[in-house]
Amino acid sequence: MKRFIGIDFSGDHKKWKANCGGSNVWIAQVSNHDGLKLEELFRVQELPGEEEPFQRLVDFLQQHHFAAVAIDAPFSVPRQFVGYGGHKGLLERVRKIGREGRPFPSGADFFRAVTGQTGRLDPCKPLRCTEELWNRKVNVRSSLWNGPRGGAPMTAACLTLLAEAEGAIWPWVQPNLDNLFVEAFPAAQLQTWRLPFKGYGKHTSADRQNRHCIVEHLEVIAHGALRSKMIESADALDAVVAAFAGIAVKENHLLDAPQGASSQGWIAVHKCKAGVTE
């Protein structure tokens, strides 16, 4: 039986605090044995351990066996900012950035360390090739933009996790390795499946109905309590959708196989409708 992990991520360090009851960091575990089944769905604070939740997640990913771990966050930065040593060198640079009591660097510190600048870039929101592809269809955040709705804090958090977990990261390694880390983007996945990819994140009746529609079309077996979590929380739902990025890479259902993506990563999207193998 293969196990896949999907993680809906956050660049807000407050959402990682142990006492954060409304955290938007969710973890989904999906098994694939004669069909997909949602086994677990919980907030990062529910992971066992005495450490802070971010470290608990690192330990969880290091100590358990999975086919793939898919995270809804950027795995790299635009090519011109990757720097010496490629992606491994980038992870090492991020690991060394001061954290000032936080589990990962601030967006501002990350931006300065990666770009070597303190002012805005030109363009101010540079995109990777994979983000440029999806920017024509869905709302994309720049991994180096540290302004309103910026992706820099999220990227800082994700690269710190990747550096600490020390796992195999696709597409810099072949997909046949286990415990493979894969970049997910639920909005792109839902758009590909022609399901609601916006207007499903708020606590309104219309957004809740859209979440219900998504859950109804997902080819994942889930008992009542887990279905309710997905319908009540867009973050929980995104964690489940994110798991399909790992399934896409491991089971050869990848949309738009990457060409030359090894320098700056690639968003993995499952090409089959709602995850059904065709």
VENMOGI-V153754 format. One line per field, one symbol per residue. ss: DSSP state (H for helix, E for strand, L for the rest). psi: psi as a letter, one per 30 degrees, with the letter a starting at -180 (. if undefined). burial: I if it has 24 or more other C-alpha atoms within 12 Angstrom, else O. A space follows every 50 residues. Layout:
BEGIN
ss: ???
psi: ???
burial: ???
END
This chain:
BEGIN
ss: LEEEEEEELLLLHHHHLLLLLLLLLEEEEEEELLLEEEEEEEEHHHLLLL LLHHHHHHHHHHHLLLLEEEEELLLLLLHHHLLLLHHHHHHHHHHLLLLL LLLLLLHHHHHHHHHLLLLLLLLLLLLLHHHHHHHLLLLLLLLLLLLLLL LHHHHHHHHHHHHHHLLEELLLLLLLLLLEEEELLHHHHHHHLLLLLLLL LLLLHHHHHHHHHHHHHLLLELLHHHHHHHHHLHHHHHHHHHHHHHHHHH LLLELLLLLLHHHLLLELLELLHHHLLL
psi: kkkkkkkklkgjffffkegjfhkgjlkkkkljjhlkkjeljllfffkllf lleeeeeeeeffflkleljkkilkfalkefgeakgaeeeeeeeeefkkfh flfllleeeeeeeefglfalljlfiklleeeeefffelkkkkfgkgakhl feeeeeeeeeeeeefhlkkkgfllffklhkkkklieeeeeeefhljglhg flhleeeeeeeeeeeffkikkkleeeeeeeefkeeeeeeeeeffeeeeee ghhkkikkjhfffglkkkkkfkkggkk.
burial: OIIIIIIIIIIIIIIIIIOOOOIIIIIIIIIIOOOIIIIIIIIIIIIOOO OIIIIIIIIIIIOOOIIIIIIIIIIIIIIOIIIOOOIIOIIIIIIOIOOO OIIIIIIIIIIIIIIOOOOOOOOOIIIIIIIOOIOOOOOIIIIIIIOOOI IIIIIIIIIIIIIIIOIIIIIIOOIOIIIIIIIIIIIIIIIIIOIIIIOI IOOOOOOIIIIIIIIOOIIIIIOOOIIOIIIIIIIIIIIIIIIIIIIIII IIIIIOOOOOIIIIIIIIIIIIIIIOOO
END
